[in-house]
Each structure stands twice: as structure tokens, then as C-alpha cells.
Amino acid sequence: GGDGASALAMPVKVAGGVLPMTMLVNGVSVGELDNRRQRLIDSPGPGFARLTVIDAKGAADTVVVRIQ
């Protein structure tokens, strides 16, 4: 987007798992995913970030992404 604020946010969408799901960025909770399994998160900035999702049954998955 062209409005500064949306440039600092990053959409994340998750497949699988059981709702509700909690998302962590670099080990810090950023809240729950919505019913569409999506969340708009503040960008952690350039470099590598670890995204973890924990579902209602305690199953978790983690990915490491590079943000430029």
C-alpha cells in the first residue's frame, strides 16, 4: 500500500490445523488467526524471522522466512 502503515504490515495465511490458532513471531505471540486462517502482522523488519503457529490441540509448526 502507499500509506506508510500498511507497508509495515505483512499478511500471513495458514493451512491445516484446528482453530483457534495462535501465531508467534520470533517467539512472541502476535495473537490468534481469524476464521479464514489469516492474520495481518507487523513486519519484524528485514532479515530472517521465525513464524510459529500452535493450534487448539497443541500441534505446532514453524517456518523461517527471509524478509527483504
N, C-alpha and C positions, 0 to 999 in steps of 0.2 A: 504494500500500500504506500501511498505517498504522504501519509500523515505521521511521521515520526513514531507514534506509539505502536502502530501495527508492525513497523519494521523491527521492533524489539520482541515481538511475539512469534511463536512457532507452533503450527498445528501438528498434533500427534494423533494417529489413529491406530487402534489395536484390534487384532483379530483373535478369536478364541477366548477361552476362559469364562468364568462365571461372574456376572455383576453382583454386587458393586465391586469395582476395582480401584485400587489406589496406585497412583503414579509417584515415583521418586526420581528426582534428577540429581545426580551426584550424591545420592544417599539422603536427600532432603525431600520430604513429602511436599508435593505441589497440589494435592487434593485428589478427588475422585473423578473418574471418567464419566461422561454423561451416557444416556441410554443409547446413543449412536456409537459408543465406544471411542469417543473423541475427547480431546482436551486441547485448549489453547494455552501454551505455557510461555513464560518469559524465557527468552533466549539466554542460555548461560554464557554467551559470548563465543568468540572464535576459539577453535581448538577442539579437543575431544571431550565428549560428555557421555556419562553412563546413565541410560534410561532404564528403570526397573518398574515392572508392573506386578502387583500382587492381587490375585483375585479373591473372591469370597471364601474359597476353600483353602486358601493359603498357598496355592501354587504361584510360583513367581518365574519371571523370565527377564533377562537383562540383555541389552544391546549397547554397544559403544558406537557412537556416531561422531563424525567429524563435521564441525560447523565452520564454514568459511565466511 
